[in-house]
Amino acid sequence: MEIALEGSVATCLSPSVYDMICTLGFELRENRDIESIVTRDGEVCWGTITECVTLAGPAQGLDFRDSVRLLGPVCEAVHSHLLALTKEQFGTQYAPWLRWTHSPELFPEIRDALESQQAPAISLSLMKLTSCLERALGDVFLLIGRECPFLLRDLLASEELAEVFGKPVMRVLTVFVGSLSGLNLRNVLWHGFASPPEVPAKYCSTMVLLTAGLGQLLKTYLQQTGRTVAPRPLLTLMESEDLLVFPDVTEETLSVLEEVMKKSPFILKIMVPYWEVAVMKFKSHRFADCAMLLLTQLEAGLRSVFAAVNKRPKRLLTAESTALYTTFDEILAEHLNDGGINQLPLLLGEPAMEFLWDILNHQEGPRVRDRLSHGEVSLSDFPKRVADQLLSFSVVLLLRFVKEDVSLEFKDCPEVQALTRRAASYRSRFHPAALLQNQVLSCEECVRRWPLAPLPEEATRGAARLEENSEIDACSSLIVEIMGELCSHVPERHRGVGDLENAPVGKRPQLLPGLCSIRIPTLFWPRAALEVLTLLRSIGSCCAQVALQVAASLEQRQRQWAEKALRSRQRRNFLRLLSSAELLSPMLSLVLLLIALELVSIQEVGRKTAPELQQYRRFLKAVLQYTENLEVQSRRGRNQWGEAVALTHAALLKIRAFGERKQMLIHLAEKPT
């Protein structure tokens, strides 16, 4: 696929942002005495630093340009100071003050990166430092506040941190990482705007010193208040089977990537060093580092495609403080900010878009970029297989934009063919609809495993005398009737053989695996469909809980029956449980079939009028109310099995009545538009 990508751009920083980061801090050429900034014992002299941050005027906030200009010589002195320290001196002076971040292993690595003068390594160090600092500041915030702000800029502006560290100190941090109008180092790096040479090393050195200084201020505050910081536990990304789409990365795959990196216009030439370091980090088993770099550069590359395909070349650059940056949020959206249709999803296709939404955006997915950038995950435990997925997807994406002659070079490569097939057949794993399909199948499996073994003759005679039997019989008849009606809406290719509508409930073929294998498009759902999906998921969750509770009760009571450990009243309640379970098994199957069929037809909700939609939601809420009540009645210790039968009878009558009015989505799907 060839489109006119701006591979030869010199910078992705807009003129004012470039000036702020690359020029302003170098205008003043004065030498600052390091001992006025940090003592020989490593104590930060905050007054020297905070006096460089100036205000624009009454009620106008900070003068960011003047502040960055004044901070320039201070940062230069700090950078020279840190480079002059040996590893041992650095550890002695600063390690104790950096422990508050709970990432002590990070800072010797940052020092080594500064000493190496390798620009990509310094950029990566700043990315890791800002995410670590954000997490640590959030822990401090929770000493006083209740809910930690999600965004770093809001965290730095909070009264809670000002109480601990002082407002002048927080203004310094705001200049470096907390405002679009300042240096904004975190965002320009984590969103893939800054190329390696554009991030002055002295700002990384200064952020290290500021972090140590914060540790000193925090110690004083904790001593004065007698409080203790309780760090929130880090997450460990699980290698879920749902996440593992591509096979393990092989040497051949890496060789292809290294070759395509040089030829694909998807990668801006100024960003190639980041890709090279990402591959190097993967080879050295630094999988979190690899993922960080790949995520930022996937965003940079997709932004380039976004700008080209939507004919908005200026969106390739960082925005000014008065506008939004073009980040993943806009790149992967359905519409542009001006209301036009975003052409990128149409260009990439549904499988690639669903992969990106799965790994980045869906709330119940891994949200890898968010969790890395906000310091929520353990870097040392970052799974190799997650890095495998990002690398493999990158290979496929880069190949999509190369010239035809380059594409032919790799056409017969088995690894490339395998990756391309996997990418082309990808379907969402973490969209709520996909999760609901999995939940339906899991619940059905649980119900099928209920231990409904035949009872001894004595128990059978007792069960036959239960007063609920007439209502159970009425429920069974309704289930047969409603199930037959629902089965008539099962797509032909998933019906199996025989007379599906009239077959006994227990003899029907398993329909749910086929129905839940139907691909449901997941991109850009309207609000009405999402509301219906939320109700269906709530019903499914209750069904799953009921299935587990009934299974546990059956297993326990059957064991106690066999051991003759049940008293008279318990034996009678056990018989009610068995009779109810014989009813609830097909009832749950009916509800699960209803969920699966409505999910397949969910986009038909857009054809309902407002009153019809209101009635439909009322129906789903009634089904939800039934499953919620059933969940309560089936809890261990509650065991209200007679109530469960009565609830089921009432619910079946409502389902039948609504079905007779032909207002379900499955009915709309069969009507012409």
BELURFEN-V432196 format. One record per backbone hydrogen bond with DSSP energy under -0.5 kcal/mol. NH is the residue of the N-H (numbers start at 1). CO is the residue of the C=O. Records with the same first field share a line. If there is no record, write none. Layout:
BEGIN
NH: CO / CO
END
This chain:
BEGIN
3: 1
5: 3
7: 5
9: 6
12: 193
18: 14
19: 15
20: 16
21: 17
22: 18
23: 18 / 19
24: 19
26: 23
27: 24
32: 30
36: 33
37: 34
38: 34
39: 43
42: 39
44: 42
45: 37
46: 44
48: 45
49: 45
50: 46
51: 47
52: 49
53: 50
54: 52
56: 61
57: 61
60: 57
63: 54
64: 62
67: 63
68: 64
69: 65
70: 66
71: 67
72: 68
73: 69
74: 70
75: 71
76: 72
77: 73
78: 74
79: 75
80: 76
81: 77
82: 78
83: 79
84: 80
85: 81 / 82
90: 86
91: 87
92: 88
93: 89
94: 90
95: 90 / 91
97: 94
98: 94 / 95
99: 95
101: 98
102: 99
103: 98
106: 103
107: 103 / 104
108: 104
109: 105
110: 106
111: 107
112: 108
113: 109
114: 110
115: 111
116: 112
117: 113
118: 113
119: 117
122: 118
123: 119
124: 120
125: 121
126: 122
127: 123
128: 124
129: 125
130: 126
131: 127
132: 128
133: 129
134: 130
135: 131
136: 132
137: 133
138: 134
139: 135
140: 136
141: 137
142: 138
143: 140
144: 141
145: 141
148: 146
155: 151
156: 152
157: 153
158: 155
162: 158
163: 159
164: 160
165: 161
166: 161 / 162
170: 166
171: 167
172: 168
173: 169
174: 170
175: 171
176: 172
177: 173
178: 173 / 174
179: 174
182: 179
183: 175
184: 175
185: 176
188: 184
189: 185
190: 186
191: 187
192: 189
193: 188
194: 188
196: 270
198: 195
199: 196
200: 198
203: 200
204: 200
205: 201
206: 202
207: 203
208: 204
209: 205
210: 206
211: 207
212: 208
213: 209
214: 210
215: 211
216: 212
217: 213
218: 214
219: 215
220: 216
221: 217
222: 218
223: 219
224: 220
225: 221
226: 222
227: 222
231: 229
235: 376
237: 235
240: 238
243: 240
244: 240
245: 243
254: 250
255: 251
256: 252
257: 253
258: 254
259: 255
260: 256
261: 257
262: 258 / 259
263: 260
264: 260
265: 263 / 401
267: 264
268: 266
269: 7
271: 268
272: 268 / 269
274: 271
275: 271
276: 272
277: 273
278: 274
279: 275
280: 276
281: 277
282: 278
283: 279
284: 280
285: 282
286: 281
287: 285
290: 286
291: 287
292: 288
293: 289
294: 290
295: 291
296: 292
297: 293
298: 294
299: 295
300: 296
301: 297
302: 298
303: 299
304: 300
305: 301
306: 302
307: 303
308: 304
309: 305
310: 306
311: 308
312: 307
315: 312
316: 313
317: 314
318: 12
323: 320
327: 325
330: 327
331: 327
332: 328
333: 330
336: 340
339: 336
342: 334
347: 343
348: 344
349: 345
353: 349
354: 350
355: 351
356: 352
357: 353
358: 354
359: 355
360: 356
361: 357
362: 357
365: 362
367: 358
368: 359
371: 367
372: 368
373: 369
374: 370
375: 372
376: 371
377: 371
378: 235
379: 377
382: 379
386: 383
387: 383
388: 384
389: 385
390: 386
391: 387
392: 388
393: 389
394: 390
395: 391
396: 392
397: 393
398: 394
399: 395
400: 396
401: 397 / 398
402: 399
407: 403
408: 404
409: 405 / 406
410: 406 / 407
411: 408
413: 410
417: 413
418: 414
419: 415
420: 416
421: 417
422: 418
423: 419
424: 420
425: 421
426: 423
434: 431
435: 431
436: 432
437: 433
438: 434
439: 435
440: 436
441: 437
442: 438
443: 439
444: 440
445: 441
446: 442
447: 443
448: 444
449: 445 / 446
450: 447
452: 450
453: 451
460: 456
461: 457
462: 458
463: 459
464: 460
465: 461 / 462
466: 463
469: 466
470: 467
472: 468
473: 469
474: 470
475: 471
476: 472
477: 473
478: 474
479: 475
480: 476
481: 477
482: 478
483: 479
484: 480
485: 481
486: 482
487: 483
488: 484
489: 486
490: 487
494: 491
495: 492
500: 498
503: 499
507: 504
508: 504 / 505
511: 509
515: 511
516: 512
517: 514
518: 515
521: 519
530: 526
531: 527
532: 528
533: 529
534: 530
535: 531
536: 532
537: 533
538: 534
539: 535
540: 536
541: 537
542: 538
543: 539
544: 540
545: 541
546: 542
547: 543
548: 544
549: 545
550: 546
551: 547
552: 548
553: 549
554: 550
555: 551
556: 552
557: 553
558: 554
559: 555
560: 556
561: 557
562: 558
563: 559
564: 561
565: 560
571: 567
572: 568
573: 569
574: 570
575: 571
576: 572
577: 573
578: 574
579: 575
580: 576
581: 577
582: 578
583: 579
584: 580
585: 581
586: 582
587: 583
588: 584
589: 585
590: 586
591: 587
592: 588
593: 589
594: 590
595: 591
596: 592
597: 593
598: 594
599: 595
600: 596
601: 597
602: 599
604: 601
605: 602
606: 603
607: 604
608: 605
613: 609
614: 610
615: 611
616: 612
617: 613
618: 614
619: 615
620: 616
621: 617
622: 618
623: 619
624: 620
625: 621
626: 622
627: 623
628: 624
629: 625
630: 626
631: 627
632: 628
633: 629
634: 630
635: 632
638: 635
639: 635
640: 633
641: 639
644: 640
645: 641
646: 642
647: 643
648: 644
649: 645
650: 646
651: 647
652: 648
653: 649
654: 650
655: 651
656: 652
657: 653
658: 654
659: 655
660: 656
661: 657 / 658
662: 659
663: 658
667: 664
668: 664
669: 665
670: 666 / 667
671: 668
END
